[in-house]
């Protein structure tokens, strides 16, 4: 049997114009709640935003982050604030994994992790998280990762087809990069000198297919 999870990690999936979670994201957190309510696991809500569209702005003029909106969703469901952790630094899935590990799981000693994501996003998510969480050095016990998908919801057939194709291309790119980067130090160097979302002076590319944008 799998021992109780230390933490449940949920990657973000964009926000609607009003700042609310989209219908393909809420099932991820509903599933996280299902698991967390039966044990003491923390829920890690990941993502600042996406590079593919501007952040919503609240009435006070502050940016609305995906993970803080997810935290509000969990709080509204009655989940205790003391078991919700947010990550507001990442702009893509590689960043989700890197910052989750650097900010939360390494310092907290969380080792048995459940990662929940939508079906359309899971193949690339699993490849990234298995890569990042296996990189040495790991202090203490190695990470144990479990992955669980939720059904795709709230996307038109066109948007889902477009996003699935984009995910497949992204997975090929991740596999090529991960074969070359085999330590945390090497990943840190690559992220902050070469990755378009994090390296100084770089500008992230935008999806060429407008249908794909509807999935962010």
WOVEN-V669211 format. One record per residue. PHI is phi in radians with two decimals (none if undefined). PSI is psi in degrees with one decimal (NA if undefined). Layout:
<<PHI	PSI> <PHI	PSI>>
This chain:
<<none	145.6> <-1.29	126.5> <-1.13	162.8> <-0.95	140.0> <-1.22	141.7> <-1.34	-35.9> <-2.70	151.1> <-2.01	120.1> <-1.78	128.5> <-2.21	106.7> <-1.12	148.4> <-1.30	169.7> <-2.57	31.3> <1.63	175.6> <-2.37	152.6> <-1.34	169.8> <-1.04	-30.7> <-1.46	3.3> <1.55	1.1> <-1.49	162.1> <-1.25	138.1> <-1.30	163.9> <-1.20	-13.4> <-1.56	-5.6> <-1.77	-39.2> <-1.00	-35.6> <-1.08	-27.8> <-1.11	-44.3> <-1.33	-30.0> <-1.10	-40.4> <-1.19	-38.9> <-1.05	-42.5> <-1.08	-40.7> <-0.97	-43.5> <-1.33	-43.3> <-1.21	-27.6> <-1.27	-12.3> <-1.74	-0.9> <-2.66	-159.7> <-1.89	16.7> <-1.09	143.4> <-1.42	153.2> <-1.85	122.1> <-1.72	109.5> <-1.55	119.3> <-1.82	152.8> <1.82	131.0> <-1.40	-55.4> <-2.96	-170.1> <-1.99	149.3> <-1.27	-9.5> <-1.51	-9.9> <-2.79	157.6> <-1.15	153.9> <-1.26	144.9> <-1.11	155.9> <-2.08	135.6> <-1.44	172.8> <-1.02	-23.9> <-1.52	1.1> <1.53	10.2> <-1.64	148.2> <-1.18	145.6> <-1.78	116.4> <-1.60	148.5> <-1.03	-45.7> <-1.24	-31.8> <-1.27	-33.3> <-1.18	-37.4> <-1.10	-40.4> <-1.07	-41.2> <-1.10	-39.0> <-1.07	-45.3> <-1.14	-41.0> <-1.10	-40.1> <-1.13	-24.6> <-1.48	-0.6> <1.61	7.7> <-1.35	137.7> <-1.20	139.1> <-1.07	-30.2> <-1.17	-13.3> <-1.96	15.1> <-1.95	127.1> <-2.12	134.8> <-1.95	155.3> <-2.31	114.9> <-2.07	34.9> <-2.05	-18.6> <-1.65	149.5> <-2.15	3.1> <-2.78	-179.3> <-1.25	-36.3> <-1.09	-43.0> <-1.10	-37.6> <-0.91	-50.4> <-1.20	-45.5> <-1.05	-52.3> <-1.26	-31.6> <-1.04	-43.7> <-1.26	-46.9> <-1.20	-38.4> <-1.56	-35.6> <-2.07	-61.8> <-1.26	-39.4> <-1.10	-53.6> <-1.11	-36.5> <-1.43	-14.2> <1.35	16.2> <-1.18	128.9> <-2.20	-30.6> <-1.77	105.8> <-2.07	141.2> <-1.94	128.0> <-1.94	124.6> <-2.03	132.3> <-2.70	167.4> <-1.18	154.2> <-1.02	-40.7> <-1.15	-23.1> <-1.82	-9.0> <-1.24	-40.9> <-0.99	-44.7> <-1.23	-39.4> <-1.02	-47.7> <-1.11	-42.5> <-1.05	-42.3> <-1.20	-48.4> <-1.18	-38.5> <-1.10	-38.8> <-1.14	-56.1> <-1.14	-39.8> <-1.43	-6.5> <-1.69	-9.1> <-1.19	132.8> <-1.39	154.9> <-1.52	145.8> <-2.02	120.3> <-1.49	121.8> <1.53	-151.4> <-1.15	149.9> <-1.17	159.1> <-1.25	145.5> <-2.07	115.8> <-1.96	134.7> <-2.13	142.9> <-2.13	138.4> <-2.41	131.7> <-1.74	151.8> <-2.03	156.0> <-1.13	145.9> <-1.16	133.3> <-2.47	148.6> <1.37	6.9> <-1.95	140.9> <-1.19	157.0> <-0.96	-38.4> <-1.13	-47.0> <-1.11	-39.8> <-1.16	-41.8> <-1.08	-44.9> <-1.14	-44.0> <-1.19	-37.2> <-1.09	-41.9> <-1.12	-40.7> <-1.12	-39.5> <-1.12	-39.6> <-1.11	-42.2> <-1.14	-40.5> <-1.13	-36.7> <-1.10	-42.5> <-1.06	-39.8> <-1.16	-42.2> <-1.09	-43.1> <-1.10	-36.5> <-1.20	-42.3> <-1.21	-44.8> <-1.14	-25.6> <-1.19	-21.6> <-1.74	-23.0> <-1.90	111.4> <-2.16	9.6> <-2.44	160.3> <-1.08	-37.9> <-1.11	-40.8> <-1.17	-38.5> <-1.16	-42.2> <-1.00	-47.0> <-1.07	-45.4> <-1.14	-45.5> <-0.98	-46.6> <-1.72	5.1> <-2.15	-19.4> <-2.23	-28.2> <-1.26	129.7> <-1.08	-26.3> <-1.45	-16.8> <-2.23	-22.0> <-1.35	138.2> <-1.05	133.7> <1.43	2.2> <-1.65	154.2> <-2.20	115.5> <-1.08	141.4> <-1.29	152.2> <-1.79	148.1> <-1.01	137.2> <-1.38	-19.6> <-1.74	114.3> <-1.02	-28.1> <-1.10	-35.8> <-1.12	-33.4> <-1.08	-24.8> <-1.29	-4.0> <-1.80	12.5> <-2.06	NA>>
